[in-house]
Amino acid sequence: MTKTLLEAENVTYTYPNGPVALAGVSVRIEAGSKTALVGPNGAGKSTLLLMLNGMLRPASGVIRFDDRPLAYDNRSLRELRRRVGFVFQNPDVQIVAPTVEQDVAFGPVNLGLPPDAVREAVRDALGYVGLRGYEKRPPHHLSGGEKKRVAIAGILAMEPAVLVFDEPTSALDPASSEEVMELLDELASGGRTVLVSTHDVELAYHWADSVVLMERGGVLARGPPEAVFSDHALLASARLKPPALLDLYNELNLRRVIDRGVPPKSVLEFTDRIERAMHGHAPARDGTGRIYLCNADLTGGDEVRRLIKQGTVEHVGAMGTRAKEFANRERILLDYTYGVIDKCILKALIGENSLIITTGGMVEHVHRRIGEYSAESGRTLAVTSVREPEEIPHPNNERIPS
Ligand SMILES: Nc1ncnc2c1ncn2[C@@H]1O[C@H](COP(=O)(O)OP(=O)(O)OP(=O)(O)O)[C@@H](O)[C@H]1O
């Protein structure tokens, strides 16, 4: 049973001398979910997010956190903002201190944590967003993507249960955007509830498990992204276009080229579906390319460089900020910095070898994802752990059964 953690019920709001921004909005955010508020400019997304964190107060209706209506006295709001962290669209609004370290420490210091605990919170948060070594840098000299990470670290340092991001990828280049979204994935897989606003339907389709479609201060639809984004008329009324992958899938389905089923969310899923439609089944391809897996917590860069130099692996990807830091430090050039597992599976399916660098709990995640893919597709994919001689092999190592 999922639990509703944040809830808006019939909320209205009009800015002083402004338009009606919210005209009776009800939404529920489930604990542990990845929710996207999607809508065009001016739909009311930011206004709703600001309410969920108590920065705006509804004219009518109610906001609840953990089943309790919000109270708007200073003490209650301070406590709420510790539990519901808010990352603004523009990181310059959020960054207040002259150095990265002081900025990230701002929240924990205000919470009254002792100096040791503050240092630990700052170190952990900077590590999480991949900004260790940036402690003494002035935030206003950083790139847009780095500033965004500082802002996220500042919120993470307070260990909130919910993270709210207003347009997390605005003004970021495509790679930085994907990296920020992967960071949000990591946070969600660590048990946090993540809520974003965006007008990017492609992003919402790939990333979210639940979508709220907004327009003119109201909610047009809510549900799984594949359902909400399959309704062209609804999307058109919100001045949005369907995600390309889903649009293509629906057209192929209408022409009876592929059967209706769960719509594909990735190129990997889509190509498998088309192959199955063409051949009646997924062609068996034993002797496919191999996926090498490097746990950067246990392996040095020498072994990885050797594999690349020998031509054993043709493609290299890193998952997670610590793995990317490792690659950077070891001067390992990365082909993939996001969507890494799927990209490596795609390469294995055409007989090419690749290497995934990752760390900690993500190692299990890679084994699990490839195992799931093998079970679903009926294809056996080989995974080989890259390890120093004294390392103990992973029990799932070598071959993942289909
Ligand atoms: N500070 C403000 N003062 C007056 N009107 C405002 C203010 N902020 C927002 N509005 C108005 O409220 C409505 C909803 O704006 P909001 O920023 O919540 O939409 P949004 O969906 O987040 O849009 P965007 O994607 O452009 O950020 C818009 O008509 C906007 O012009």
The ligand as an SDF file (V2000), in Angstrom:
LIG
                    3D

 31 33  0  0  0  0  0  0  0  0999 V2000
    4.8760   36.8440   -8.4430 N   0  0  0  0  0  0  0  0  0  0  0  0
    3.8310   36.8540   -9.2790 C   0  0  0  0  0  0  0  0  0  0  0  0
    3.0240   37.9460   -9.3810 N   0  0  0  0  0  0  0  0  0  0  0  0
    1.9570   37.9730  -10.1970 C   0  0  0  0  0  0  0  0  0  0  0  0
    1.6000   36.9430  -10.9920 N   0  0  0  0  0  0  0  0  0  0  0  0
    2.3560   35.8380  -10.9490 C   0  0  0  0  0  0  0  0  0  0  0  0
    3.5240   35.7150  -10.1030 C   0  0  0  0  0  0  0  0  0  0  0  0
    4.0810   34.5100  -10.2910 N   0  0  0  0  0  0  0  0  0  0  0  0
    3.3090   33.8790  -11.2040 C   0  0  0  0  0  0  0  0  0  0  0  0
    2.2880   34.6500  -11.5990 N   0  0  0  0  0  0  0  0  0  0  0  0
    1.2130   34.3050  -12.5600 C   0  0  0  0  0  0  0  0  0  0  0  0
    0.5500   33.1340  -12.0860 O   0  0  0  0  0  0  0  0  0  0  0  0
    0.2650   32.2400  -13.1530 C   0  0  0  0  0  0  0  0  0  0  0  0
    0.9140   30.8780  -12.8440 C   0  0  0  0  0  0  0  0  0  0  0  0
    2.3390   31.0400  -12.8490 O   0  0  0  0  0  0  0  0  0  0  0  0
    3.3570   29.8820  -12.4640 P   0  0  0  0  0  0  0  0  0  0  0  0
    4.7110   30.5120  -12.4050 O   0  0  0  0  0  0  0  0  0  0  0  0
    2.8740   29.1640  -11.2800 O   0  0  0  0  0  0  0  0  0  0  0  0
    3.2440   28.9370  -13.7560 O   0  0  0  0  0  0  0  0  0  0  0  0
    4.2460   27.8000  -14.2560 P   0  0  0  0  0  0  0  0  0  0  0  0
    3.3800   26.7180  -14.7460 O   0  0  0  0  0  0  0  0  0  0  0  0
    5.2320   27.4940  -13.2050 O   0  0  0  0  0  0  0  0  0  0  0  0
    4.9430   28.5320  -15.4820 O   0  0  0  0  0  0  0  0  0  0  0  0
    6.4910   28.4310  -15.9910 P   0  0  0  0  0  0  0  0  0  0  0  0
    6.6160   27.1110  -16.6500 O   0  0  0  0  0  0  0  0  0  0  0  0
    6.5300   29.5740  -16.9760 O   0  0  0  0  0  0  0  0  0  0  0  0
    7.3650   28.6400  -14.8010 O   0  0  0  0  0  0  0  0  0  0  0  0
    0.8000   32.8960  -14.4190 C   0  0  0  0  0  0  0  0  0  0  0  0
   -0.2620   33.5090  -15.0890 O   0  0  0  0  0  0  0  0  0  0  0  0
    1.7850   33.9230  -13.9070 C   0  0  0  0  0  0  0  0  0  0  0  0
    1.8250   35.0510  -14.7570 O   0  0  0  0  0  0  0  0  0  0  0  0
  1  2  1  0
  2  3  1  0
  2  7  2  0
  3  4  2  0
  4  5  1  0
  5  6  2  0
  6  7  1  0
  6 10  1  0
  7  8  1  0
  8  9  2  0
  9 10  1  0
 10 11  1  0
 11 12  1  0
 11 30  1  0
 12 13  1  0
 13 14  1  0
 13 28  1  0
 14 15  1  0
 15 16  1  0
 16 17  2  0
 16 18  1  0
 16 19  1  0
 19 20  1  0
 20 21  2  0
 20 22  1  0
 20 23  1  0
 23 24  1  0
 24 25  2  0
 24 26  1  0
 24 27  1  0
 28 29  1  0
 28 30  1  0
 30 31  1  0
M  END
$$$$
